[in-house]
Amino acid sequence: MLKESKMRQVKNEEDSAIRAIFEGTSSSTGTDFYTSLVKNLCIILNTKGGWLTKYFEEKRFLLALAFWYDGKWINHFGYKIDGTPCQNVIEESRFVHIKENVSELFPDGPDLGINVVSYMGAPLLDTGGKTLGLLGVIDDKPMPEKPNNEAIFKIFASKAASELQRVEAENEIEEKEKKLRRLVNTALDAIIELKSDLIITMMNPAALKLIKCELENILGKNILDLLTEKAKKIFENSIKELSGMPKGEKYIWITDSLVVKCKDGPSFPAEATISQYDLNNETFYTVILRNINDKLEAEKRIRALELESEYLKEELKLLNNFDEIIGQSKPIMKLLHDINLVAKTDSTVLISGETGTGKELVARAIHSASSRKNKQLIKVNCSAIPSSLIESELFGHIPGAFTGATKRRIGRFELAHGGTIFLDEIGDLQLDLQSKLLRVLQEGEFEPVGSSETKKVKVRVIAATNRNLKEEIKNGKFREDLFYRLNVYPINVPPLRERGNDIIKLAQEFINRSSKVMGVEPPILTQDVIKKLTSYKWPGNVRELQNVIERAIITSFNGKLTLDNLFSDNLVDNTDQTIKETKPSKILSQKELLNLEKENIIQALKQSNWKISGEDGAAKLLGIPPTTLGSRIKALGIKKLQMLT
């Protein structure tokens, strides 16, 4: 009977402890909860004081959230656990009861200004077993062991741990919400929150700035009111599409189809990202809007720069490895004088001359010496572009202008704005385009293909032709008014046969440059070669001379340039000054030149029995250093196996 009575007493004390907790803390949270729980624990256990602390593991430090002693609350109390009875509680995660002599057993503990005799403490553990803090009581007299003390203590500790965990979770959520609010409010993109009926519930500052409205005037409005009719349909269809997407993938991107209306200000094109989420059984949407006017302008500029880059690459490919007009003959000195005169003006120039005389080089020289030299020099070869594309190439087109026109193309006149445009082979331009070109020359305006929008440009025009345009006018193939508009300042480029010793200067320049590219020593110009060069009529002019020199370097022997079989018999007979007219030899391509060089080296290697250096080596036969020959063999992919074929 006595045992049963004792058990009932323990049970009643535990029930009393539970009632004290719920009665004292039922309406409390946070700090109020902690103080109420500590005070009730001290009353039930009849101790002088007690505390509830939060544990900081990295510092091994306990900070009191509530500390009650002798009827007073002690604020801002904290201590290291080392050398205290709390160390065993924390490290071993167990209930600790020290009945007496605490001050003697733990002399290095914190000084509370009292004589601590007894101690009882228990860890506050979260659901995963992590230590959140500690609940403890102390007294200035011995604290005898009672069978229900530990049970009561653990009840209080469990309740304290739950509240501490709840508060920490709440604080964490609140901190995350603060960070999210800061992120949303400082975002450069416009962020809008919508309810399921598309009513606006939130707009960040960027959205208010973009749409030019005040928050109080926009909340509660339907987002469709901000869109054009076409944009409304696109937005509604996107919302319907979202509802059918898998959970976790409910987001969609609308590219450049939305047009947003501003309350005060012009409408603007926008792209949007829409995502759907559910909260408390209610559907919400997040819309991120971006004004893409700047993006479209940037894309337009990037495209223009890409076109400029493409044109420059084309120009570089077409350069004939010289960047200056070489020569001192009277015809060339007159040409340089004309260039110097007209370059200072913005006058239209018509350059005439035979094929290969360097008309493009003259155009470059005029542009480089003009006030427009820091702008683009855009080149158009009117004979190289198909007739179906030449108008689009010159003036550009809009999407849908013709089959395959999917994007806007910037024409070369627009690209040359502020600079110079060089119209090569102008005599090949179609008659219907000649009138459009005349309008650009006279009024500085045109319309892109498929567009009614008039573009204004300021461009200097330099044209070139190898045709007799006056004859073309008689034959009805060229407009007379366009000819006179182009022929403001005519320049004729002299043919090479009229330039005397300039031929030798040019030949030496081409020898030096081509030898450097090929990695060989420049061969010597002998008197015999000079005689042949000056006696040849040069129907292909400077371009033909350059090609002949390149081939001659490949076939040179013993360090001397040889011209054998490299051009036709189109030579001037010095005895009777009559000209033997025959067709010029074929102009070889770069690939053909490399094959010719390869075959020449193979023949030298065969003759020297694959010996490269020495008096009887292939390098000696070719008149180049052995190291150079070795690099050319490697570059041309010559292998000994080829010697057997």
Secondary structure, 3 states (H helix, E strand, C coil): CHHHHHHHHHHHHHHHHHHHHHHHHCCCCHHHHHHHHHHHHHHHHCCCEEEEEEEEHHHCEEEEEEEEECCEECCCCEEECCCCCHHHHHHHCCCEEECCCHHHHCCCCCCCCCCCCEEEEEEEECCCCCEEEEEEEEECCCCCCCCCHHHHHHHHHHHHHHHHHHHHHHHHHHHHHHHHHHHHHHCCCEEEEEECCCEEEEECHHHHHHHCCCHHHHCCCEHHHHECHHHHHHHHHHHHHHHCCCCCCCEEEEEEEEEECCCCCCCEEEEEEEEEEEECCEEEEEEEEEECHHHHHHHHHHHHHHHHHHHHHHHHHHCCCCCCCCCCCHHHHHHHHHHHHHHCCCCCEEEECCCCCCHHHHHHHHHHCCCCCCCCEEEEECCCCCCCCHHHHHHCECCCCCCCCCCCECCHHHHCCCCEEEEECHHHCCHHHHHHHHHHHHHCEECCECCCCCEECCCEEEEEECCCHHHHHHCCCCCHHHHHHHCCEEEECCCHHHCCCHHHHHHHHHHHHHHHHHCCCCCECCHHHHHHHHHECCCCHHHHHHHHHHHHHHCCECCECCCCCCCCCCEECCCCCCECCCCCCCCCCHHHHHHHHHHHHHHHHHHCCCCCCCCCCHHHHHCCCHHHHHHHHHHCCCCHHHHCC
